[in-house]
Amino acid sequence: MHSDHSHARLFKLLIVMITLLLTATACQVSAPSASPPQTTASASPAPSSSSSSTAPAPVATGDFQEAIRQVVQRVKPAVVQITSQQSQPGQFNEPFTVPSGVGSGIIYDNQGHILTNNHVVDGAQQFLVTLPDGRTFKDAKLIGNDPQTDLAVIQISGDNLPVAELGDSDQLQVGDWVVAIGNALGLPGGPTVTQGVVSALDRTAQEPGDGTRSSGPYLFGVIQTDAPINPGNSGGPLANLAGQVIGINTLVAGQAEPGVQAQGIGFAISMATAKPIADELVANGKVVHPYMGIGYVPLNPGSAAQMSVSNEHGALVQRIEPNSPASQAGVQARDVITEIDGQELKDESALPKTVSSHKPGDKITLTVIRDGKSMQIPLTLGEMPS
């Protein structure tokens, strides 16, 4: 009898253990459904066109595309084609005009003033201005031009002229998107639009020569961009995404160096430089620049060794203009100018850049090496001849 009760208790205990075991197993099987790894896996849906992971790309592209369109709508109507014309004698000694070049410009105020490059209008007797809306102006007049900064202002008279807004180029940052608009290659049908980024700021670029000299003036503080700039774009605007003109497209890298080819390196004169020059041209018809009156070549290690000069940087004076400030101060040919007001001339553009930061009448001090000896020469800057 006792044995039967023992068997019964053992059987009940076995039933309880089996029940507990089944319950524990069920818990283990259901547990992964609440664990983070399983949740992450089950949250990955099959690919679909409405997936949030791909949504931002087309939205961003659409925004950028619309931004470019807005810039074009705001700026392009004020971008003009400038056809420079020169007079030539006709068959019966009657002069007639022939096109001598095509460039671009931007109408920047409601008086019809157009900002462009000097090399677009230089040497021309007449200017034919064509607007994107088809209007042409044969009576455009030159207000003033400045070869030193390669800027010029011409003017047209008309009703309801489109006007572009000028922006603050000092607010630009490397990497900002920009839009270049101009009459590339003089193609019919209106201006060409290209886009790129600000590649660098505060660059120094040199203009190509003009037939009378091998190279042109240096341009300081220019904007470097990879927005394509082609012949005919000169004088056209470089705009930010707010639709404001922040530069005047001027040249591409290598123009001043025969045999040098570069892609994606264009330069625009910053509005911080262009607007004050334009204002001075409108007010006075010219721009006054400081002047030393020397011709020089950059000192290099070879010429320094030849002249027994320990410095490897500076300006080797080759020519003194008669009655110039340099002549009056006693500067001589073969002098090596190494410093101006204590600032070392570390590259070939340092001398004109330093001088251009002054005004006529300013007094400067040159550090000069002559016959192996260093000396200080005070000099009063004059006004550059026109």
Steps between C-alpha positions, in 0.01 A plus 500: 500500500779736592665409173188602306494842671869547420441422136209743490708784649784424262263508205353838609849640546596384153192669353591829674861486375388432142256792522772735627740382231246566225428847642871590509548377145207709382652810664835441330336463160301821534783709649687589176198686367565770761880514469665797316671295228176334393313829510762666277483222246123493486491882459684488166228508234532381146630772266233741378480837327370667816785385722611780735865406451491616137263794541754776587704468178230599249371769736848654529552478126169669440581780742838559338353496152235750603765720664700513175184583305419783740851644458467489122159667511631779721835568330483393136264779377766759599790319328581677174707414198752770410623505143797732470527674165788680333492746212680417178532704180256400229537475124449874455673604822168476683552335837297196594497294816593134533462277807828458684393280789213369708473499876248529779390753758247545779250784547535590866289813550189666359711764322607235250859470620663176387803352675738302280868429442733761355632251246146460363473868403863608469583654163142503371333809356142376534311240702195301399315379810247219470266395782362148543151636422622589150539876543813650348668831579737655249562816700675349803768733629818435691486658845850397605748216493789390721764275341670445835201311644357391162165663572285738299155658512285576197146639499180455302174695515168319492173433678439214742858379493561184704737554791705238685558521873860529616603283795769497767792290377662523843234254623611228258650177629695233318252236388210741441303430184519771233349556156684657205294666227638647180505496123739209459652496151239758396255218433162616369196460721610685810732443795643165607459382859757286683537411866779402735644577839729757653832315480712760681491860615744791497699365206747700292469461123689663215340630184643392164698744289336726243756507220697792642617306806553135576275494805228714649436636849445289807149466637479464877237348725331311217256211537605163360218280371458179304188631327592481129604840361547526125589775251206740495433449872738783585317777683206279590378440854588233752199468731430332832193286564318806634508639147749773587799588282815445705762504224584593141628206296833601350746229398604138532828361630780487246390792282809698598733200460539358149494123497333473839162329493269464796146375538247610755700803616330828423533838668245769576569848634327521836220749548695639796751621240267565207232716664735774633677510163166530320393781733823689432466452125144635506604796715829592332534300180828354621665336800806643673768244588829538690818491293870431557630510145722193472525197279616185678527123488463269799827401662569128478779282643694517171498878467561537874815287477614689191471830686644360824176572684419278797126562468308271267187717491452855385462723194800555272464850355563509125361836398429838660237723340624859450368751755324222689481470880765226484732724297452790739564273800831377356407141414740359240498222245638171643378593847329210674195606699451245777249674729242778502429647843662196657285250310703245306423461131458123497358452150487675165166668566591628847637837382197613295263359762670697776513819294134466397394503864618864522386827349691762298687723743563223753857467622659155504847369586683261270763259624747474213815296441750688282849366432458252782402763757155548652351849522171674572348728235196717583263548207181700449254324270365694203192466282516238227493660153188426300 
